[in-house]
């Protein structure tokens, strides 16, 4: 075990834990938008910046990436950190003015109307990368990715058309913090809508109860991954039990 100080409190942690992990473990609030336990930390939103002091050196670090260390002194709510977070929240509010998550975060940080020009009132994507990371790290498909640079940065699939690599699992929609990606199952169709594209997939219908319960493409992928017959997935979970 190691000992570090967070906001004047001495806390213990295990080696290899991040500062954010330790803070959460001790009920110390640090805001984030790009962190999810399902994927590796990425540090894209920068909301989790803290002041880290080791010896005579103090610097701003992303707490979701920075490893806890013995003797480390962390400040999560200094005047400097608060100012940085408010600026980030203001920029996010200008980017995604209709996002309930962003508005709630900005309100918590004391940020009102942004001073910056709003480019797209309907934009909800904060470029956290959670969708692309869950697709790559958990689903192992990499069907979507972050493309372009600067203000043109966006989440996309190849050529903005239905991606052969997408198995319609909906993990991207489930992990999205702002509902920039949505999923809807209606009748025999699953629709996944992204900021710049819309994909539809045929659902599998249970022969016993008649319910549409999962995308055919996802069930085929699962059968191939597990090297089992697709017939295993012919019935829905309720009728199999």
N, C-alpha and C positions, 0 to 999 in steps of 0.2 A: 504493500500500500504506500501511497505517497500523500503528502499534505500540501495544500495550496490555500491561498486566501482569495475569496471572492467577496467583494464589497465589504471588506473588513471581517468577514467570517472565515475562520479556519475550517476547511472541509477536507475529508479524505476521499481519495479516488484510487481506482485501479490503473495500473499502467496501460497505455494504449487507449484510454478513454479520451475523448475530446473535451475541451472546456465547456462546450454546449451540453454534452452528456452529463457532466458533473453538475452544472448549474441546474439542469432540469431535475436531476436526482435529488437536489437540495431545495427544490421549489423556488428557484431564483429565475425570474422571468427574463428571457431574451427573445425578442421577436424574430420570426423567420417566415419565409414563404417558399423556400426551395428545399426544405428538409423533410424527408420521409424515411421511416425506419426500413422500408423495403429496398432502398437503394443506397449506394455509397454517397457520402456528402460531396457537394459540388461547389458551394460558395458563390453562387451566381447572384443572389438577391442582395447580398452585403448588409442586410438588416441586422445580422447577428454580430456585427463588428463590436469588439470590446477593446479596452486598453489593457495591454499585457506588459507587466514590468518584471524583468529578470535582471537582477544586479542593478546597474545604473542605467540600463537601457529600457525605454518605454516606447511601444509602438502599437498601432492599431492592427488587429488581426481578426480574421473571420473565425469565430468561436466554433463553428461546425467543422472546421478543418484543423484548428490549432490543437496540438496534443497537450494534455495536462502534464505538468512537470512539478517535481518537488520544489517548494519554495517560490513558486510562481505567484505573483500578485495580480489579480484581475479586478478591473473596475467595469461594471456593466451599465452604470447610470451616471457617469460623470457628465459635466456640462459639455465637454467636447463630443462625447459619444451621442448624447441626446441631440446635439445640433446636426451631426452627421446623419442620424436616423431620420430626423425630421426632413432633411433635404432629400434623402432617398424616398421617403414616403410621399413627398410633394411631387417628385419626378414620376413616381408610380401612379399617383392620382391624375397627373396630366396625361399619362399614357393610357390609363384604364379608368376613366372617370365614372363609369357605371358599375364597376366591380364592387360587389358588396363586401368582399374580403378586404380589398384595398381601402375602401372607405372606412371600414371598421378599424383597420390598423392605423390609418391616418388620424382618425378621431382619437384613438387611444394615445397617440403621440402628440396630440394637440395641433394637428395640421388641418387647416380649413381649405378655402379655395386656393388652388395652385396658382402661382405667379406665371407659370409657363404656358405656352400655347398648347391647346388640346388639338392633336392632329386628327384623331378619329374617335368620335363619341361612343362608337359601338365596340371598340377594341376591348377585349377582356384578357388577352394573353400578356403575362408579365415576363415571359421568356425565362421562367425558372428552370426549364429543362427537365422537370420531373417526368413528363410524358415520354420524352425520348430516352431517358435513362431507364425507366421501368420496362420499356419495350426492348431495350438492349440487354439490361442486366438480369431481369426477371423472366421475361418471355423468351429472350434469346432470339429475337427476330430482326430488330433494327429496321422496322418498316417506316419509321418517321425519324426526322432529324432536324436540327437547327441549321438553317442555310442563310447565306448572304452575310453581310457585315453592317456594322453601324446601325443607322436608322432603318435599314432594309432587312434587318435580322428578323426571321420568322420561323415558325414550325411548319414543316412541309413534308409531303410524300413525293416520290419521284414524279415529276411532270404534272403535279397536282391532279393526278388521275388515280383510280383505284389501284392500290399497290398489291402486287402478287404476294409480297411478304407479309402483309397484314392478315391475321387470322381472325379478326373481328372479336377478339377477347374483351375489348373495352377497357383494358388496364389503364390506357392513357386517360380515358374519361374519369375513371374512378379516382385516379391520383391527382388530377388537375385541381389546384386550390381555388380557382376563380371561375370554373365552369366555362372556360374558353373552348373546351372540348366537351361535347355532350353525347350521350347515348340514349337511344329510344328504341324499345322493342314494341312493335305494333303489328299484330297479326303474324304473318309469316316472314316479317322483315325486320332486321336490326339495322338501324341507321346511326352512323357515327359522323358527327359534324365537327369539323375543325375550322379555324379562322378562314381558310382559303379553299376548302374542299368539303365534299359530302360523299360518303361511301355507304352503299347498301349491300346487305348480305342476307342470303336466304337462311331461315331458321329451320331447325329440325323439328318435326312434329312427332310426338309420342304416339305410337299406334294403339296404346291402351286407353289413355285418358284424352287424347286429342290436343293436349297443350303443346304450344311451341315453346321450347325450353332452352335451346342453345343454338348458336350458329353452326351450320353444317361444316363450314370450313374449319372452325375451331375443333370440332369433334374428330374430323379427319386428321388434323394435325396431331391431336392428342393420341390417337390410335397409332399413328406412324411413330411418334416419339417413344411410346411404350411398347412398340412392336407387338401389338395385339390386334385382334379382328375388330373392324369398325362396328360389327354387330353388338359388341359389348355396350355400345352407347346408343342402341336403338330405343331403349326405354328411358324415360326421365327418372331422376333420382327417387321421386315419390313412388313410382310404379315398380322400381327395382327393389325397394326395401320391403 
